[in-house]
Amino acid sequence: MAIRGSDVLLLEGPSTPPLGAGDVVGFAEGDVHGFGNTGSVEFVYLSVTSPPIDFRPADAAEWAKGSGDPA
């Protein structure tokens, strides 16, 4: 769910539909997707996965490479 700001959905293929505060989208397992901030304010969103996914190993690998942002 988009909380604040506006962006476009980056999907597999040429489609880039707009997304703004209050919009909700869902993706099936394996769907390629991302977000591209198109506004002048920070884009903030809430992501929920079901079943839960443990992203800690991926985050730890990024931190180990020095690309993590401690802020």
MIMI-533106 format. One line per 4 residues: number of its first residue (from 1); their letters; for each residue x, y, z of N, C-alpha, C, O. Coordinates in steps of 0.001 Angstrom, whole numbers. Example, Ala and Ser with C-alpha at 12.3 -4.5 7.8 and 13.67 -1.06 7.14 Angstrom:
BEGIN
1> AS> 13190 -5690 7800 12300 -4500 7800 13200 -3300 7800 14236 -3319 8465 ~ 12850 -2250 7080 13670 -1060 7140 12900 30 7870 13409 1138 8039
This chain:
BEGIN
1> MAIR> 843 -1179 0 0 0 0 881 1233 0 1810 1346 799 ~ 584 2152 -900 1317 3412 -957 838 4311 176 -362 4537 333 ~ 1771 4816 958 1449 5671 2100 1567 7146 1736 695 7952 2062 ~ 2681 7494 1042 2927 8905 706 3712 8982 -593 4531 8109 -880
5> GSDV> 3470 10005 -1363 4212 10236 -2593 3549 9588 -3793 2416 9111 -3723 ~ 4274 9583 -4884 3772 8966 -6112 4939 8309 -6831 6088 8735 -6714 ~ 4615 7263 -7576 5627 6581 -8358 4971 5819 -9483 3765 5934 -9702 ~ 5757 5045 -10192 5225 4147 -11203 5630 2733 -10822 6689 2511 -10235
9> LLLE> 4773 1781 -11165 5117 380 -10981 6017 -44 -12129 5708 212 -13293 ~ 7114 -681 -11809 8018 -1219 -12812 7714 -2701 -12908 8011 -3474 -11997 ~ 7122 -3084 -14021 6682 -4455 -14214 7464 -5102 -15340 8086 -4413 -16148 ~ 7434 -6433 -15394 8049 -7131 -16509 7257 -6749 -17765 6059 -7017 -17850
13> GPST> 7908 -6144 -18706 7232 -5654 -19897 7196 -4139 -19906 7760 -3505 -19014 ~ 6550 -3549 -20889 6592 -2102 -21060 5637 -1312 -20157 5748 -88 -20088 ~ 4720 -1964 -19477 3721 -1259 -18675 4344 -620 -17432 5095 -1271 -16705 ~ 4024 673 -17188 4469 1372 -15978 3304 2184 -15420 3309 3412 -15503
17> PPLG> 2308 1507 -14852 1145 2231 -14326 1508 3104 -13129 2403 2764 -12356 ~ 808 4236 -12978 1065 5118 -11845 562 4514 -10542 -367 3706 -10530 ~ 1196 4924 -9440 807 4482 -8101 940 5674 -7172 1956 6369 -7193 ~ -83 5916 -6351 -48 7039 -5435 -604 6675 -4081 -1095 5564 -3881
21> AGDV> -530 7603 -3151 -973 7385 -1775 -2371 6781 -1743 -3290 7287 -2386 ~ -2523 5692 -989 -3805 5014 -860 -3991 3854 -1810 -4887 3033 -1614 ~ -3149 3766 -2854 -3265 2663 -3807 -2691 1374 -3219 -1721 1393 -2462 ~ -3314 262 -3585 -2878 -1059 -3140 -2685 -1945 -4363 -3523 -1949 -5265
25> VGFA> -1595 -2691 -4401 -1347 -3638 -5488 -937 -4975 -4886 -472 -5045 -3749 ~ -1116 -6020 -5658 -706 -7351 -5215 73 -8038 -6319 -133 -7770 -7502 ~ 956 -8912 -5928 1789 -9635 -6879 1778 -11112 -6522 1763 -11480 -5347 ~ 1787 -11945 -7537 1893 -13387 -7320 3357 -13751 -7113 4251 -13022 -7541
29> EGDV> 3596 -14867 -6462 4960 -15331 -6243 5685 -15426 -7586 5175 -16008 -8543 ~ 6874 -14846 -7635 7678 -14880 -8848 7466 -13722 -9798 8221 -13574 -10759 ~ 6451 -12888 -9556 6235 -11712 -10409 7423 -10759 -10288 7880 -10465 -9184 ~ 7915 -10284 -11416 8972 -9288 -11427 8329 -7927 -11263 7433 -7568 -12027
33> HGFG> 8777 -7158 -10268 8186 -5850 -10030 9149 -4956 -9262 10111 -5424 -8652 ~ 8869 -3664 -9306 9642 -2672 -8575 8891 -1360 -8596 7770 -1277 -9099 ~ 9524 -326 -8037 8910 986 -7963 9895 2034 -8454 11104 1892 -8272 ~ 9379 3084 -9075 10203 4200 -9514 9574 5505 -9045 8494 5874 -9507
37> NTGS> 10237 6204 -8133 9697 7446 -7573 9609 8506 -8660 10612 8838 -9291 ~ 8415 9036 -8879 8212 10066 -9900 7850 11417 -9289 7679 12401 -10007 ~ 7735 11460 -7984 7313 12698 -7327 8469 13466 -6724 9622 13039 -6779 ~ 8140 14601 -6152 9161 15450 -5532 9325 15143 -4042 10192 15723 -3388
41> VEFV> 8507 14242 -3501 8639 13838 -2103 8995 12352 -2044 8799 11605 -3003 ~ 9513 11959 -908 9877 10560 -710 8662 9657 -882 7587 9950 -358 ~ 8830 8563 -1614 7760 7588 -1763 7852 6603 -605 8901 6003 -371 ~ 6752 6444 115 6703 5551 1275 5612 4524 1034 4493 4871 658
45> YLSV> 5945 3249 1252 4951 2196 1058 5095 1121 2123 6144 986 2754 ~ 4038 370 2311 3999 -755 3236 3971 -2025 2406 3144 -2165 1506 ~ 4874 -2954 2707 4936 -4218 1988 4607 -5353 2946 5161 -5436 4042 ~ 3710 -6217 2525 3306 -7372 3334 3483 -8621 2488 3056 -8654 1334
49> TSPP> 4108 -9651 3050 4268 -10908 2338 3546 -12018 3084 3504 -12041 4314 ~ 2987 -12926 2322 2301 -14063 2930 2515 -15282 2044 2129 -15250 876 ~ 3100 -16331 2542 3641 -16456 3890 4829 -15514 4076 5414 -15043 3101 ~ 5177 -15245 5329 6288 -14317 5598 7584 -14782 4934 7855 -15978 4833
53> IDFR> 8365 -13822 4491 9667 -14092 3879 10740 -13498 4784 10615 -12361 5237 ~ 11781 -14258 5044 12896 -13788 5862 13938 -13138 4946 14703 -13838 4282 ~ 13966 -11803 4908 14899 -11069 4058 16259 -10857 4729 17167 -10299 4114 ~ 16410 -11297 5987 17662 -11032 6709 18901 -11564 5996 19903 -10850 5964
57> PADA> 18903 -12771 5420 20124 -13212 4725 20514 -12301 3560 21698 -12023 3371 ~ 19560 -11844 2796 19858 -10935 1680 20365 -9600 2203 21321 -9042 1666 ~ 19724 -9084 3258 20168 -7818 3837 21582 -7945 4396 22397 -7040 4220 ~ 21886 -9067 5074 23217 -9276 5644 24274 -9304 4546 25365 -8764 4723
61> AEWA> 23958 -9929 3417 24907 -9979 2308 25176 -8580 1768 26319 -8252 1450 ~ 24148 -7756 1660 24327 -6384 1175 25173 -5573 2158 26056 -4824 1741 ~ 24911 -5716 3446 25696 -5003 4460 27149 -5454 4409 28053 -4632 4553 ~ 27389 -6745 4208 28744 -7272 4158 29524 -6671 2984 30737 -6484 3072
65> KGSG> 28826 -6371 1890 29475 -5747 740 29673 -4262 929 30333 -3614 116 ~ 29100 -3706 2008 29259 -2284 2268 28252 -1405 1574 28439 -191 1497 ~ 27171 -2001 1060 26181 -1195 347 24975 -879 1209 24039 -233 737 ~ 24971 -1314 2458 23847 -1022 3346 23822 428 3756 24866 1081 3782
69> DPA> 22668 939 4073 22499 2324 4503 22074 2308 5955 20926 1976 6247 ~ 22982 2663 6897 22635 2583 8313 21647 3635 8770 21171 3578 9904 ~ 21324 4601 7911 20426 5686 8332 18986 5264 8320 18107 6060 8648
